[in-house]
Amino acid sequence: MIKYLGSKRQLIPQILQAVADASPGAKHVVDLFSGTSRVGHALKKAGYRVSSNDHNEYAYWLAKCYVETDLQKVQSEAETWIDRLNKLPGQAGYFTENFCIKSRFFHPKNGERIDAIRELLAQEHLDPNLFAVLLVSLMEAADRVDSTCGIQMSYLKSWAARAHHDLNLRLPDLTPRSIHGPSKAYCLDALEAAEKLTGDVIYLDPPYNQHNYRRNYHIWETLALWDKPETYGIATKRIDCKTHTSAFNSKTQFIHAFTQLISALKAKTLIVSFNNEGFISRTEMESLLSQKGEVSVQTIDYKRYVGAQIGIYNPSGQRVGEVSHLRNKEYLYTVNA
Ligand SMILES: C[S@@+](CC[C@H](N)C(=O)[O-])C[C@H]1O[C@@H](n2cnc3c(N)ncnc32)[C@H](O)[C@@H]1O
């Protein structure tokens, strides 16, 4: 799966355990801020029916692939397609121009192949689940040969060693359908999703600081939308990164948005991930959640994101500082109404 800030890669066992403990016999879990979809993927693999939501388009397609698409439905067709896409010759276009020449996120030899593959996918009228699998396969192949520290706000001064490798698409790890029914992906603002979606358990993993996900992953958004937008800045970001924001990324708006969200949710059990470096403290979060029911908290100590492990660099690639700490605390709140 793609490198992603705030991904719950290291916390999957604790989240699965928290769902099982808080709601024995639960059949349907809703993930309202799904990001990479690794939580929904793990839940579906564990047998739950899952509904996943995120307001960014790339995250919607990740959820459509990892949550909504059942292995049996697309496996053989997807394998044939991936074989064909891996043999397609490169053809420079928008992607190469913006992300390999104007900026240096990818080596041009891979940028050209990404251009050719994405153009072909745009021309074919594929079934949306098959399209999701192929788009995610392309996104993940591109992620394995990028030249970044894990976010697309800047690229490395010299090519990362992996950027020289050849782009190679693989079949994503799809899961069979849950015995509890079909899973589904949504692309809604969290507040709208809270009104619309309900399940036995709702899992919330909102952003915890001002760093906007569409900006951090603008290349994935462009690859998903394939709308070839005007770009700005050294990182050649999509122009709509300036206007497409989230209340959950604003220190002043967070509490209000989160309070509204909590009161709109309709489920007996809520599980919430939040970080000790987030906009609100553990005490504030506990008091907010207690309006919904009884709250218990688990503290998990884990390694900070990759940038923190590497250090602080200026735009010309010189190390200019050390990060203050290498580990974080993640709080896992359970609320039973
Ligand atoms: C901390 S990340 C979730 C990470 C995810 N659990 C994972 O393991 O990959 C928060 C997610 O919230 C999404 N998001 C931010 N504001 C949102 C909003 N207003 N409505 C829906 N999703 C939002 C972001 O796109 C981002 O993917």
The ligand as a MOL file (V3000), in Angstrom:
LIG
                    3D

  0  0  0     0  0            999 V3000
M  V30 BEGIN CTAB
M  V30 COUNTS 27 29 0 0 0
M  V30 BEGIN ATOM
M  V30 1 C -5.3320 10.2520 9.4490 0
M  V30 2 S -5.8480 10.0570 7.7970 0 CHG=1
M  V30 3 C -6.6190 8.4720 7.8130 0
M  V30 4 C -5.6170 7.3820 7.6680 0
M  V30 5 C -6.2280 5.9990 7.4950 0
M  V30 6 N -6.8840 5.5290 8.6800 0
M  V30 7 C -5.1340 5.0090 7.0740 0
M  V30 8 O -4.7890 4.1190 7.8650 0
M  V30 9 O -4.6280 5.1560 5.9800 0 CHG=-1
M  V30 10 C -7.2090 11.1600 7.6840 0
M  V30 11 C -7.9990 11.1080 6.3870 0
M  V30 12 O -9.1020 12.0150 6.5050 0
M  V30 13 C -9.4150 12.5070 5.2080 0
M  V30 14 N -10.2140 13.7410 5.4150 0
M  V30 15 C -9.7920 14.9400 5.8390 0
M  V30 16 N -10.8200 15.8030 5.9650 0
M  V30 17 C -11.9390 15.1130 5.6100 0
M  V30 18 C -13.3170 15.4610 5.5250 0
M  V30 19 N -13.7610 16.6800 5.8540 0
M  V30 20 N -14.1890 14.5110 5.1270 0
M  V30 21 C -13.7620 13.2520 4.7880 0
M  V30 22 N -12.4600 12.8820 4.8360 0
M  V30 23 C -11.5580 13.7880 5.2530 0
M  V30 24 C -8.0590 12.7170 4.5550 0
M  V30 25 O -8.1510 12.7000 3.1470 0
M  V30 26 C -7.2450 11.5460 5.1250 0
M  V30 27 O -7.2000 10.4680 4.2270 0
M  V30 END ATOM
M  V30 BEGIN BOND
M  V30 1 1 1 2
M  V30 2 1 2 3
M  V30 3 1 2 10
M  V30 4 1 3 4
M  V30 5 1 4 5
M  V30 6 1 5 6
M  V30 7 1 5 7
M  V30 8 2 7 8
M  V30 9 1 7 9
M  V30 10 1 10 11
M  V30 11 1 11 12
M  V30 12 1 11 26
M  V30 13 1 12 13
M  V30 14 1 13 14
M  V30 15 1 13 24
M  V30 16 1 14 15
M  V30 17 1 14 23
M  V30 18 2 15 16
M  V30 19 1 16 17
M  V30 20 1 17 18
M  V30 21 2 17 23
M  V30 22 1 18 19
M  V30 23 2 18 20
M  V30 24 1 20 21
M  V30 25 2 21 22
M  V30 26 1 22 23
M  V30 27 1 24 25
M  V30 28 1 24 26
M  V30 29 1 26 27
M  V30 END BOND
M  V30 END CTAB
M  END
